[in-house]
Amino acid sequence: LSMWLAEGVVIRPLRKLREAADGIAGGDLARRAPLVGAREVAVLASYFNRMAAVIARDQAALAGTLSSTQSQLQAVLDNAPMAIWAKDRKGVYLLANQAFRQRYTDGQTDPIGQRDETFFAADVAQHLRTQDQVVMDQRLTDSGTASFNLNNQRKREVLWVKFPLINERGEAYAAAGISADISEQMRLQEELRHLNHSLAQREQQLLRISQSPVVDAGDLQETYRLVTSAACAGLDVQRASIWFWDDSYSAIVCQLLLDHGRPEAEKYSQEPVRLARQDFPRYFEALDSGRAILAHDAHHDGATAEFSTTYLSPLGIYAMLDVAVRHGGRVVGVLCCEHTGATRQWRDEEGFFASALADLVARTLTAQGRSQAQTEVENLL
């Protein structure tokens, strides 16, 4: 009888208490011990249940804090302009921020749980995998630049850094990385390099013409050749020409045209083409009022659209850069630079270069006038 009583009031309630404790240890924080059996056992079960309630409450609070912290961390990651990611030793993505998803995925596939083969070509994926293994195995931080085409987009240039993630046991369990798209910076750097090269080349051409004896000798025809040749080379255009006003100041007449689209023996020509002010009033108004006409789209630019049907279309000209030749305080001519095949966005420095060439023509005119005056004086003597 005593054994039966002990089983009912002590042993069985204690067994239930142990089962409740095992349940909580296993993660079932809602588990409670029944308040049965001997008074001491019931009191123990009551205290156990209170303790379990405190654990459940604290665990819930901790989970809420952790969830909030994770949300805040994810918000920080997703608002970072750099792509951020982490992959485990099998190459499976554990983390990827919004910039990574936008830059490297198709926008439909969640990278979490995927491998590089899902987003990159096989050779690129293998290269990335090798890098990750080295970073984890050698526990080092690595960095560099890379260029690749992704999803049929234009070539991208990225700056990246990779580093291992270490767990509490000191094991490198993942490789994390950060990358910044530097395509625009690289484009600007290349553009700046090209611009510096072009500026140096133009400076040499201006110096060469300026030091040429034909300029100060007043030899207009040779200066025309030097200036049009420099214009074509310095501005990378097919056609360049010099025009002067006629005696009535009602039209401009071509003095020399250089057209690299013609055979070598015919690329220079002196055909007396005439453009009258009354036929192209807006063009001449622009010449009178401004130093340079930078017509990026000559067919639609206000100053040059008048030429579209009769001049631009037949010759395949799409962009024009025209600068006035000023001499004696007035416009006496025009240096015309014509880009064929497509429209073109002229730069201010290209206009400055063309204007400098036009000034060399004006300098030659001054030298010619001085030479003529000297000749007249000598004849009088």
Secondary structure by P-SEA (a helix, b strand, c coil): caaaaaaaccaaaaaaaaaaaaaaaaccccbbbbccccaaaaaaaaaaaaaaaaaaaaaaaaaaaaaaaaaaaaaaaaaccbbbbccccccccccccaaaaacccccccccccccccccccaaaaaaaaaaaaaaaaabbbbbbccccccccccbbbbbbbbbbbbcccccccccccccccaaaaaaaaaaaaaaaaaaaaaaaaaaaaaacccccccaaaaaaaaaaaaaaaaacccccbbbbbccccccccccbbbbccccccccccccbbbbbccccaaaaaaaaccccccccccccccccccccccccccccccbbbbbbbcccccccccbbbbbccccccccaaaaaaaaaaaaaaaaaaaaaaaaaaaaaaaaac
